[in-house]
Amino acid sequence: MMIVMKPTATDQEVQAVIDRVQSVGARAHPSRGEEVMVIGAIGDAEHVQRLELEGAPGVDRVVPISKPYKLASMQFKHGERTVLDIGGRKIGGQHFALIAGPCTVESREQTLETARVVRDAGATLLRGGAYKPRTSPYAFQGLGQEGLRLLAEAKLETGLPVVTELMDARDLDAVLEVADVIQIGARNMQNYSLLSEVGRSGCPVLLKRGLSATIDELLMAAEYILKEGNEAVMLCERGIRSFETAYRRATLDLMAIPILKELSHLPVIVDPSHAAGRRDLVLPLSLAAAAAGADGIIVEVHPQPEEAICDGPQQLVADEFAEYVERVQAAAALAGNVLSTV
Protein backbone atom coordinates (compact mmCIF):
# COMPACT_ATOMS: atom_id res chain seq x y z
CA MET A 1 0.00 0.00 0.00
CA MET A 2 0.95 3.65 -0.29
CA ILE A 3 0.97 6.01 2.69
CA VAL A 4 0.53 9.61 1.55
CA MET A 5 1.97 12.08 4.05
CA LYS A 6 0.58 15.54 4.72
CA PRO A 7 2.57 18.49 3.32
CA THR A 8 3.06 19.57 6.95
CA ALA A 9 4.40 16.18 8.11
CA THR A 10 7.60 16.48 10.13
CA ASP A 11 10.70 14.34 9.71
CA GLN A 12 9.84 12.64 12.99
CA GLU A 13 6.35 11.75 11.76
CA VAL A 14 7.76 10.36 8.51
CA GLN A 15 10.29 8.27 10.44
CA ALA A 16 7.55 7.01 12.77
CA VAL A 17 5.61 5.71 9.75
CA ILE A 18 8.75 4.06 8.33
CA ASP A 19 9.43 2.41 11.72
CA ARG A 20 5.83 1.18 11.89
CA VAL A 21 6.04 -0.34 8.40
CA GLN A 22 9.27 -2.14 9.26
CA SER A 23 7.88 -3.34 12.59
CA VAL A 24 5.31 -5.56 10.85
CA GLY A 25 7.95 -7.15 8.60
CA ALA A 26 7.28 -5.02 5.51
CA ARG A 27 9.71 -2.85 3.54
CA ALA A 28 9.37 0.92 3.59
CA HIS A 29 10.12 2.80 0.36
CA PRO A 30 9.94 6.56 0.93
CA SER A 31 9.73 8.76 -2.14
CA ARG A 32 9.61 12.56 -2.00
CA GLY A 33 8.07 14.19 -5.07
CA GLU A 34 7.78 17.85 -5.93
CA GLU A 35 4.43 18.18 -4.16
CA VAL A 36 3.95 15.15 -1.94
CA MET A 37 5.85 12.63 0.20
CA VAL A 38 4.72 9.02 -0.08
CA ILE A 39 5.91 5.88 1.66
CA GLY A 40 5.39 2.54 -0.02
CA ALA A 41 4.76 -0.41 2.27
CA ILE A 42 5.81 -3.54 0.40
CA GLY A 43 5.51 -7.03 1.79
CA ASP A 44 3.16 -9.86 2.67
CA ALA A 45 -0.46 -8.67 2.38
CA GLU A 46 -1.33 -9.99 5.83
CA HIS A 47 1.53 -8.03 7.40
CA VAL A 48 0.74 -4.82 5.50
CA GLN A 49 -2.92 -4.98 6.55
CA ARG A 50 -1.82 -4.79 10.20
CA LEU A 51 -0.30 -1.33 9.77
CA GLU A 52 -3.40 0.64 10.88
CA LEU A 53 -1.91 3.99 9.88
CA GLU A 54 -5.15 5.78 9.05
CA GLY A 55 -5.26 8.90 11.18
CA ALA A 56 -1.66 8.55 12.38
CA PRO A 57 0.24 11.84 12.94
CA GLY A 58 1.37 13.31 9.63
CA VAL A 59 -0.55 10.77 7.52
CA ASP A 60 -2.96 12.20 4.96
CA ARG A 61 -4.36 8.91 3.66
CA VAL A 62 -3.54 5.28 2.99
CA VAL A 63 -4.09 4.03 -0.56
CA PRO A 64 -4.02 0.33 -1.55
CA ILE A 65 -2.00 -0.42 -4.71
CA SER A 66 -3.87 -3.05 -6.72
CA LYS A 67 -1.17 -3.74 -9.30
CA PRO A 68 1.31 -6.60 -8.68
CA TYR A 69 4.10 -4.13 -9.47
CA LYS A 70 3.84 -1.72 -6.55
CA LEU A 71 6.85 0.59 -6.87
CA ALA A 72 6.71 0.83 -10.66
CA SER A 73 3.02 1.70 -10.60
CA MET A 74 1.80 5.21 -11.37
CA GLN A 75 -0.21 4.94 -8.14
CA PHE A 76 2.99 4.86 -6.10
CA LYS A 77 4.12 8.27 -7.36
CA HIS A 78 0.64 9.73 -6.86
CA GLY A 79 0.54 10.81 -10.52
CA GLU A 80 4.02 12.35 -10.60
CA ARG A 81 6.51 11.15 -13.21
CA THR A 82 10.05 10.14 -12.37
CA VAL A 83 12.67 12.49 -13.77
CA LEU A 84 16.23 11.14 -13.68
CA ASP A 85 19.39 13.23 -13.58
CA ILE A 86 22.28 11.46 -15.30
CA GLY A 87 25.41 13.56 -15.17
CA GLY A 88 23.39 16.76 -15.35
CA ARG A 89 21.14 15.49 -18.16
CA LYS A 90 17.49 15.08 -17.21
CA ILE A 91 15.40 12.23 -18.55
CA GLY A 92 11.63 12.01 -18.10
CA GLY A 93 8.87 14.52 -17.62
CA GLN A 94 9.36 16.82 -20.60
CA HIS A 95 13.08 16.07 -20.91
CA PHE A 96 13.79 13.97 -24.01
CA ALA A 97 16.98 11.87 -24.08
CA LEU A 98 18.93 10.83 -27.14
CA ILE A 99 21.29 7.97 -26.29
CA ALA A 100 23.63 7.28 -29.20
CA GLY A 101 26.81 5.44 -30.05
CA PRO A 102 28.16 2.26 -31.60
CA CYS A 103 26.55 -1.13 -31.13
CA THR A 104 29.86 -2.41 -29.83
CA VAL A 105 33.22 -0.92 -28.96
CA GLU A 106 35.57 -2.14 -31.70
CA SER A 107 38.63 0.10 -31.50
CA ARG A 108 39.89 3.33 -29.97
CA GLU A 109 39.53 5.26 -33.23
CA GLN A 110 36.00 4.03 -33.91
CA THR A 111 34.83 4.69 -30.34
CA LEU A 112 36.29 8.19 -29.99
CA GLU A 113 35.21 9.28 -33.46
CA THR A 114 31.63 8.17 -32.83
CA ALA A 115 31.58 9.77 -29.38
CA ARG A 116 32.69 13.12 -30.81
CA VAL A 117 30.09 12.97 -33.59
CA VAL A 118 27.14 12.21 -31.29
CA ARG A 119 28.28 14.83 -28.76
CA ASP A 120 28.55 17.53 -31.40
CA ALA A 121 25.12 16.65 -32.77
CA GLY A 122 23.51 17.03 -29.33
CA ALA A 123 23.26 13.50 -27.92
CA THR A 124 22.36 13.22 -24.24
CA LEU A 125 24.34 10.08 -23.41
CA LEU A 126 26.86 7.80 -25.14
CA ARG A 127 26.01 4.13 -25.65
CA GLY A 128 28.49 1.38 -26.42
CA GLY A 129 28.80 -2.33 -25.75
CA ALA A 130 31.88 -3.76 -24.05
CA TYR A 131 30.13 -7.08 -23.41
CA LYS A 132 27.87 -8.30 -26.22
CA PRO A 133 25.18 -10.99 -25.91
CA ARG A 134 25.10 -12.88 -29.22
CA THR A 135 22.82 -15.61 -30.49
CA SER A 136 25.79 -17.59 -31.78
CA PRO A 137 28.47 -18.57 -29.24
CA TYR A 138 31.04 -18.14 -32.02
CA ALA A 139 30.16 -14.52 -32.80
CA PHE A 140 32.11 -11.53 -31.49
CA GLN A 141 31.33 -11.15 -27.77
CA GLY A 142 32.84 -7.71 -27.19
CA LEU A 143 36.20 -6.43 -25.96
CA GLY A 144 35.30 -6.74 -22.29
CA GLN A 145 37.67 -4.86 -19.98
CA GLU A 146 39.43 -3.18 -22.91
CA GLY A 147 36.05 -2.00 -24.19
CA LEU A 148 35.27 -0.48 -20.80
CA ARG A 149 38.63 1.32 -20.83
CA LEU A 150 37.84 2.84 -24.23
CA LEU A 151 34.40 3.94 -23.07
CA ALA A 152 36.03 5.61 -20.06
CA GLU A 153 38.38 7.47 -22.39
CA ALA A 154 35.48 8.59 -24.59
CA LYS A 155 33.58 9.76 -21.53
CA LEU A 156 36.57 11.75 -20.31
CA GLU A 157 37.08 13.45 -23.67
CA THR A 158 33.46 14.24 -24.55
CA GLY A 159 31.85 14.63 -21.13
CA LEU A 160 29.00 12.33 -22.18
CA PRO A 161 27.65 9.95 -19.53
CA VAL A 162 28.01 6.30 -20.59
CA VAL A 163 25.38 3.60 -21.04
CA THR A 164 26.78 0.07 -21.35
CA GLU A 165 25.39 -3.42 -20.94
CA LEU A 166 25.93 -5.75 -18.00
CA MET A 167 25.43 -9.45 -18.67
CA ASP A 168 27.06 -11.11 -15.67
CA ALA A 169 27.02 -10.01 -12.02
CA ARG A 170 30.70 -10.96 -11.82
CA ASP A 171 31.47 -7.97 -14.07
CA LEU A 172 29.41 -5.52 -12.03
CA ASP A 173 32.27 -3.79 -10.22
CA ALA A 174 34.22 -3.26 -13.44
CA VAL A 175 31.16 -1.88 -15.24
CA LEU A 176 30.32 0.43 -12.32
CA GLU A 177 33.73 2.10 -12.65
CA VAL A 178 32.70 3.39 -16.10
CA ALA A 179 28.92 3.27 -16.48
CA ASP A 180 26.57 6.09 -15.58
CA VAL A 181 23.70 3.83 -16.68
CA ILE A 182 23.72 0.03 -16.70
CA GLN A 183 21.81 -1.52 -19.57
CA ILE A 184 20.03 -4.82 -18.97
CA GLY A 185 19.44 -6.41 -22.35
CA ALA A 186 16.29 -8.15 -23.57
CA ARG A 187 17.76 -11.60 -22.96
CA ASN A 188 18.36 -10.76 -19.30
CA MET A 189 15.09 -8.99 -18.56
CA GLN A 190 13.97 -11.89 -16.37
CA ASN A 191 17.38 -12.67 -14.88
CA TYR A 192 16.05 -11.79 -11.44
CA SER A 193 19.29 -12.29 -9.52
CA LEU A 194 21.06 -9.90 -11.91
CA LEU A 195 18.23 -7.38 -11.59
CA SER A 196 18.51 -7.50 -7.81
CA GLU A 197 22.27 -6.97 -7.99
CA VAL A 198 21.98 -3.85 -10.14
CA GLY A 199 19.19 -2.68 -7.86
CA ARG A 200 21.52 -2.87 -4.88
CA SER A 201 24.27 -1.09 -6.83
CA GLY A 202 22.26 2.13 -6.95
CA CYS A 203 23.42 2.83 -10.50
CA PRO A 204 20.68 4.02 -12.92
CA VAL A 205 19.35 1.19 -15.08
CA LEU A 206 18.02 0.97 -18.64
CA LEU A 207 15.84 -2.15 -18.66
CA LYS A 208 15.00 -3.57 -22.08
CA ARG A 209 11.79 -5.48 -22.73
CA GLY A 210 12.25 -9.15 -23.48
CA LEU A 211 11.62 -10.39 -27.01
CA SER A 212 8.39 -12.16 -25.98
CA ALA A 213 7.61 -10.33 -22.74
CA THR A 214 4.31 -8.68 -21.93
CA ILE A 215 4.16 -5.15 -20.56
CA ASP A 216 3.20 -6.52 -17.13
CA GLU A 217 6.26 -8.78 -17.20
CA LEU A 218 8.48 -5.80 -18.04
CA LEU A 219 7.05 -3.84 -15.12
CA MET A 220 7.48 -6.79 -12.77
CA ALA A 221 11.13 -7.03 -13.87
CA ALA A 222 11.55 -3.34 -13.04
CA GLU A 223 10.07 -4.08 -9.62
CA TYR A 224 13.04 -6.36 -8.84
CA ILE A 225 15.35 -3.36 -9.27
CA LEU A 226 13.11 -0.87 -7.49
CA LYS A 227 12.54 -3.06 -4.45
CA GLU A 228 16.27 -2.91 -3.68
CA GLY A 229 15.98 0.86 -3.22
CA ASN A 230 17.13 1.90 -6.70
CA GLU A 231 14.55 4.36 -8.06
CA ALA A 232 16.54 5.27 -11.20
CA VAL A 233 15.02 2.90 -13.75
CA MET A 234 14.16 3.50 -17.41
CA LEU A 235 11.96 1.10 -19.38
CA CYS A 236 13.01 0.32 -22.95
CA GLU A 237 10.78 -0.93 -25.76
CA ARG A 238 13.04 -2.63 -28.32
CA GLY A 239 10.67 -4.68 -30.42
CA ILE A 240 8.92 -7.97 -29.79
CA ARG A 241 8.52 -11.20 -31.71
CA SER A 242 5.31 -11.51 -33.70
CA PHE A 243 3.90 -13.56 -36.55
CA GLU A 244 4.94 -10.94 -39.13
CA THR A 245 7.72 -12.09 -41.47
CA ALA A 246 8.17 -8.94 -43.59
CA TYR A 247 10.45 -7.33 -41.01
CA ARG A 248 14.08 -8.30 -40.67
CA ARG A 249 14.03 -8.37 -36.89
CA ALA A 250 11.06 -7.58 -34.67
CA THR A 251 7.83 -5.62 -34.40
CA LEU A 252 8.32 -2.29 -32.63
CA ASP A 253 5.40 -1.99 -30.23
CA LEU A 254 4.67 1.73 -30.41
CA MET A 255 1.46 1.21 -28.45
CA ALA A 256 3.65 0.25 -25.49
CA ILE A 257 4.71 3.90 -25.12
CA PRO A 258 1.33 5.38 -24.07
CA ILE A 259 0.38 2.21 -22.18
CA LEU A 260 3.59 2.19 -20.13
CA LYS A 261 3.20 5.90 -19.42
CA GLU A 262 -0.35 5.24 -18.26
CA LEU A 263 0.64 2.36 -15.97
CA SER A 264 4.02 3.56 -14.67
CA HIS A 265 5.83 6.72 -13.61
CA LEU A 266 9.16 5.46 -15.02
CA PRO A 267 10.69 7.05 -18.17
CA VAL A 268 10.09 5.14 -21.42
CA ILE A 269 12.93 4.81 -23.94
CA VAL A 270 12.60 3.29 -27.44
CA ASP A 271 15.27 1.34 -29.35
CA PRO A 272 14.45 1.50 -33.08
CA SER A 273 17.82 0.04 -34.13
CA HIS A 274 17.27 -3.42 -32.69
CA ALA A 275 13.61 -3.51 -33.63
CA ALA A 276 14.27 -2.70 -37.27
CA GLY A 277 17.62 -4.30 -37.99
CA ARG A 278 17.61 -2.00 -41.04
CA ARG A 279 19.09 1.49 -41.26
CA ASP A 280 16.34 2.80 -43.54
CA LEU A 281 13.65 2.01 -40.95
CA VAL A 282 15.43 3.61 -37.97
CA LEU A 283 14.46 7.21 -38.78
CA PRO A 284 10.71 6.65 -39.37
CA LEU A 285 10.47 4.50 -36.24
CA SER A 286 12.37 7.14 -34.26
CA LEU A 287 10.04 9.90 -35.45
CA ALA A 288 6.99 7.82 -34.58
CA ALA A 289 8.32 6.99 -31.12
CA ALA A 290 9.23 10.60 -30.34
CA ALA A 291 5.86 11.90 -31.54
CA ALA A 292 4.06 9.21 -29.51
CA GLY A 293 5.56 10.64 -26.32
CA ALA A 294 8.61 8.48 -25.63
CA ASP A 295 11.00 10.00 -23.09
CA GLY A 296 13.99 9.14 -25.24
CA ILE A 297 15.54 7.04 -27.99
CA ILE A 298 18.60 4.80 -27.89
CA VAL A 299 20.11 4.48 -31.34
CA GLU A 300 23.24 2.98 -32.89
CA VAL A 301 25.76 5.08 -34.84
CA HIS A 302 28.99 4.06 -36.59
CA PRO A 303 31.55 5.94 -38.75
CA GLN A 304 31.56 3.12 -41.31
CA PRO A 305 28.64 0.76 -40.69
CA GLU A 306 29.54 -1.43 -43.66
CA GLU A 307 32.74 -2.36 -41.82
CA ALA A 308 31.16 -2.85 -38.39
CA ILE A 309 31.95 -6.08 -36.58
CA CYS A 310 28.30 -6.63 -35.70
CA ASP A 311 24.90 -5.15 -36.54
CA GLY A 312 26.27 -2.90 -39.28
CA PRO A 313 23.02 -2.85 -41.32
CA GLN A 314 21.07 -1.22 -38.48
CA GLN A 315 23.61 1.45 -37.47
CA LEU A 316 23.19 5.04 -38.63
CA VAL A 317 26.05 6.61 -40.60
CA ALA A 318 27.91 9.04 -38.33
CA ASP A 319 28.11 11.74 -41.03
CA GLU A 320 24.30 11.78 -41.26
CA PHE A 321 23.61 11.77 -37.53
CA ALA A 322 23.25 15.55 -37.06
CA GLU A 323 20.39 15.66 -39.57
CA TYR A 324 18.76 12.70 -37.81
CA VAL A 325 18.90 14.59 -34.50
CA GLU A 326 17.22 17.67 -35.97
CA ARG A 327 14.31 15.61 -37.27
CA VAL A 328 13.87 13.65 -34.06
CA GLN A 329 13.93 16.87 -32.03
CA ALA A 330 11.09 18.23 -34.13
CA ALA A 331 9.04 15.06 -33.58
CA ALA A 332 9.68 15.14 -29.83
CA ALA A 333 8.48 18.74 -29.75
CA LEU A 334 5.09 17.56 -31.08
CA ALA A 335 4.69 15.64 -27.83
CA GLY A 336 5.83 18.63 -25.77
CA ASN A 337 9.32 17.28 -25.06
CA VAL A 338 12.70 19.01 -25.38
CA LEU A 339 16.05 17.34 -26.05
CA SER A 340 18.05 17.17 -22.83
CA THR A 341 21.67 18.34 -23.02
CA VAL A 342 24.01 20.19 -20.68
N, C-alpha and C positions, 0 to 999 in steps of 0.2 A: 504494500500500500504506500501511498504518498502522504506525508504530513506537511501541510502548507503552513508556514509560520507567518505570524502577523508582521507587518512592516516595522512595528515597534518592539519586536522580540529582542531581548538582550542576549548577549553571548552566553550568559549563564542559563537562560531558558532553552536556548538551542542545545547546549551541552547536556542539559537535563533530559531532553528528548532523545538525544543520541545514546545516553547512558541507559535510558529505559528500553530502547530498541535492543541494545546489546544484552540487556539483562534477561530477555526472554529467549536468547539464543539466535536472534536474527542479526543481519548485517545492516549497518546504517550507512547510507550514501548521501551525504549532504551535498547540495548543489545550489550555489548562489547565483541567481540570474540578475538581470538589470533591474527588475522590479520586485522580485519575490525570492524568498529563500525556501527551498523545499528539502525535505529529508526523505529519502526512499528507505523503506523497511523491507528488506529482502530476506526471505527464508521460508521455512515450513509454514503452511497456511495456519495450522493450529497454533503455532507459536505467535505468529503475527496478530492473530485475532485476540490474543490476551493482552495486547498493548494498552487498550482503554485510555487513549490519549485525547479523546474528545473533551474539550473544555479545560485541558491542561494549560498552565501559564505559558503565554506566548504562542499557543497553537490557534491558528485561524480555523482550519478544518482538516479532516482526514478523508482522503479520497482513495477508494479501492482502485487498483489497476487491473483491468480484466485481461489484458494481453499476456501471453506467456513470456514475452520479452518485456521486462519491467523497466529497466534502465534505458533501453533504446526507444521506448515508447514516447510518442509526443505528449502523452498524459504526464509523464514524469517531469518534463520541463514546463508544464503548465502553459503550453502554447508557445514558449520561447524557443528559438532555433539556436543550436550550438554554432558558435563562431570560433574557429581555431586561429591561433596566432603561431605561425611557423616562421621563425627567424624574421619577425616583423611583417610577414605577409599574412593577411587575413583571408580565411576561407570559410564560406558560409554566410548566411544572411543575404546581403546584396553584394558580397565580395566574391568575384568569379576568379577561379584559379586556372592557370594554364601550366600543366606539368609536362615538360618536353625534354627529349634527349634520346640517345640511342637505345635500341632494344637491349644490346649487350655491350659492355666495355670490351673493345677489341685491341686497342693500342693507345698509347699516350697521345699521338697526333690526332687520331680520330675522336677521342674523348674531349680533348681540350678545344679542338676546332668546333665541335658540335655545341659544347657548353658556351663558347663565345657567341655563336650564332643565335642560340635561343635566348641568351641574356640580352643581346642587342635588340632582338625583336620584341622583347617585353614579357618573356616567360616568367612565371611566378616561382617555380621550382625546377630543378634538374632531375630527370630520371635516368637511370642506367643500371643494368643488371651485372652484378659481379658473380652471382650464382644463378644459373639458368636451369629451370625445370624443363626437360625435353621428353617428348614421347618416346623417342628412341634412346636406349642407353648408350649408343655409339655416337650420338650427335654431340656437338660442342656444348659443354656444361658450364662455361664461364671461366674467367681467370681467377676467381676466388679472392684470396688475400691481395694479389697484385691488382685485381680489379678495384678492390676497396681503396687501395693506395692511390690509384689514378683518379677515382672519384673524389677523394680528399683533396688532391691537388687541384682538380677542377673547381671544387667548392672554394678553396682558398683564393684562386685567381679571379673567379667571377662573382663571388659573394652569394651565389645561389644555394639555398638549402637543398639537400640531397634526399631523393626517394630511391630506395633500393630494396630488393626482395630478400627476405629471410626464408630459407627452406628447412633449416635444421636448428633446433635449439642450441646445439653445440657451437654454432657460429654466432650466437647472439651477442656476446661481448665484443667480438671483432666488428660486427655490423654496427653496434651502438657507438663505437668510436667515430664513425663516419656519418651515419644516417641521421637526418632530422625527421624522417618519416620512414617507418618500416612497412614495406609492402608485403601482404600475405596474398599469394597467388590463388587462382581459382582452384587448383588442385589441392591446396591446403586449407580451403575455407572451413572444412569440418575436421581439421586436425586440432582437436580441442586442447590437447596438452600444449601444443605450440601457441595457440591463442591465449591460453592462460599465462604462459611465460611472457609473451609480449605485453600482456595486460599488466603484469607485475613490474615490467621494465619501466613503465611510465612514458615510453617514447610514443609519439603520435603514430597511428596505424592507418594504412590504406588497405581496406579489406575488400578483396575482389569476390564477386558472386561466382559460385561454382557453375560448371558448364550445364548441369541439370538441376540446379538448386532452385527452389521456390523462394519468393520474397520473404516468407516467414522463416525459412531456414537460414537465409542470409542474416536476418535480424536476430535470430537466436544465436548465430555464430558471433555476431557483434556483442551479444550479451556476455559471452565468455570473457571478452576483453574488458568490458565495462565493469563487470562484477569484481574485478581485481583492483578497482579504483582508478583505472585509466579512462578518462572521459574524452580523450582526443582520438576519436575514431571517425574515419570517412568511409562511406559505403561506395563501392565501385561496380557499376553495371558494365560488363565486358562482353556481352553476347552469350546466348544460351543455345543448346542443341535443339533443333526442331526437325520436322519432317521435310522441310524445304531443301532441295538439292541444287538450286540455282546459285546459291552463294558459295564462295570458296571455303568459308570458315563457319560462321555462326549467324544467328539471328539477333541483331541488336534490339533489345527490348526497351524501346523508347517509352512505353507506357509505364515502365518501372519507375521513371523519374517522378511523375506526379504522385504515383501511389506511395513510393517510399517517403516523399515529402509530406504526404498526408498522415502516414503511420508513424514516422520517426522524426526526431529533431536533429538527427545527424546529417552532416553535409553529404550530398550525392555527387559523385564524380563519374564520368563516362569515358570508357576506353574504346574509341572507334577503330583503332589500329588492329587490335586482336579480334574484334568482331568481324571486320571486313576481310582482313588478310590481303586486301588489294588497295594500292595507293589511290586509285581514282575514286574509291568510295569513301575515303577518310574525310574529305572536306564536306560532302553533303551530309554525312552522318554527324559530323561535328556541328554543323550549322543547325541541324534539327535538334540535337541534344541541347545546345546553348539556348535556342529559342524556346525549348520546352521547359526551361527553368533549372537545368543542371547547375550545380555550384562550381563545376569545373570540368576540365577535360584533361586526360593524360594521353599523350600522343607521341609516337616514335619519329625521330628525325635522324638522318644520317648524311654525311657529306657526299658519299657515293653509294647509294643503296644497292646498286647492281653488283657491288663488290662486298656487300655485308656478309658476315659469317653466318648469320641466321636472320630470318624474317625480312630479308631485303625487299620483297615485293610490297610489303605493307608500310614501309618507312617513307616519310615525306623527304623530299630533297631539300637539303639545308638551304640552298640558294633561293628556294621558293617559300621558305618558312615565314618571312616577314609579311608577305601578302596574305598567307593563310591566317596569321594572327589578326590582321586588320578585319578580315571578313568574319572571323569568329567573334571578335569584339562587338561588331555591329549586331550580330545575332543575339549575343548575350544581353545587349542593351534593350532588345525587344522584350526581354523578360524582366527588365529593371535591374540588371546586374552590371557591375563595373569590374574590369580586369584589375586584379590585385597585384601591385608591384610596390617596391620600396621607393 
